Amino acid sequence: MSRFLPVAALGAAILTVSAMGAPSATPTFSKDVAPILYKNCAGCHRPGEIAPMSLLTYEQARPWAKSIRENVSRGVMPPWHAEAPHGTFSNDRRLTDADKNTLIAWADAGAPQGNPKDLPPSPKFTEGWEIGTPDVVLSMTKSYDVPASGTIAYQYFSIPTNFTEDKWVQAIEVRPGVRNVVHHILVFCREPKGSTHDTQAAFVPVLPKMPMMPRPGGGAAEGQQLGGGQGALIATTAPGTNAMVFEPGSAVKIPAGSTLMLQVHYTASGKAATDQSSVGLIFAKEPPQREIHNSAFVNILLRLPAGSSNQAVDSAIEFTENSHITALFPHTHLRGKSWEYRLIYPDGRSEVVLSVPKYDFNWQTYYTFAKPIAVPKGSRLEATAHYDNSVNNASNPDPKIEVHWGEQTWQEMQYTGITYYVDQPAAPVTTTAQK
């Protein structure tokens, strides 16, 4: 079947778009399309970033016009998988209806360039960094040689901060050295012995009933497995995640003398590579009113029977202090299909705070709430993930086996990252300036 619309259908499509609120004149790249791409797409669709093509110029975008139309009309791009009204999340990537209609009408009209004088200035990016120029870049002290093939166990690397004073971090970004061999990186802050900074989570797991994740302490040799004691989770990168940029008045604390511990999941790409990943930090300009915490809760007892197409796996936590949730990060592997998070208040009220009906392993997102969710002490956050371990799942590595928790992508996880703050002032800063 031809991918081009017949003339009559094309006219009907343009009339329909016009009736839905798009400009009646034919959109052009320079005047109408470029502003949309610059605002919503250029963060990934530019040289050196995760997207396979750049869309910064007409010459770059024009060959992809039909693909842009198809993916925008299907809601595939920009990638977003939560089900909630616009405005619920501050990092919502979805286009407005008007922007969608403009892109569709432009492609349907043959993707005209228009007057180059109408083109807005190209967006300015700091090369290599989403957050802008970091105040400090902390890199792995040694590079790691990633083999061309085979299974690679999670690797752990320590990076001394050499901070002589406590630091409040306003923005943090994890930057893989060689993106195509780094699946994900978790960054932990391991505090020095004798630190008085409280890293205890403001919640306890209630389903399944199991101990909390390891507290700070312990260690491991460079590149070796770490048996626990990584420290407090402070940042993550994975396919689809963005850098963490906190609202004014909110920041993450890195105490003086801390060491960053990187958990790196490498995947062989068929070609040997040498990676040296980094973490970029931007410091708060003044002491914050709220200390941001990153943590996680899991269900490592998950079991997915062979052939099961809609297996539910639950986990839940109960808050021990009045808190506010600022973001949630659902994570499964290739068999994950959906997530739902319910907040059960002490008075028995129940509210769905996040629904991800079509989870996509290739686009893992911290869903950041535009308005942090108030969580009274005693509230329970329940998480349910559904999995497809059947032949109907085209991504399923092997539908004939029962699947359990594991680190590799052919195994599974039921993991939730959670970002929150406790309803009390942040601890006093031990220094008067952040340089």
Secondary structure, DSSP 4 states (H G I P E B T S, - for coil): --SSPPHHHHHHHHHHHHHTTS-SSPP-IIIIIHHHHHHHTTTTSSTTSSSSS--SSHHHHGGGHHHHHHHHHHT-SS-----S-TTSBTT--PPPHHHHHHHHHHHHTT-----GGGPPPPPP-BTTBSSSS-SEEEE-SS-EEE-SSS----EEEEEE---SS-EEEEEEEEE-SSGGGEEEEEEEEEPPTT-------SEEEEES--PPPPPS-----TTS---S---EEEEEE-TT---EEPPTTEEEEE-TT-EEEEEEEE---SS-EEE--EEEEEE-SS--SEE-EEEEEE-TT-EE-TT-SSEEEEEEEEESS-EEEEEEEEE--TTEEEEEEEEE-TTS-EEEEEEETT--TTS---EEEEEEEEE-TT-EEEEEEEE--STT-TT-S-TTS-EEB-SSTTSB--EEEEEEEESSPPPPPSSS---
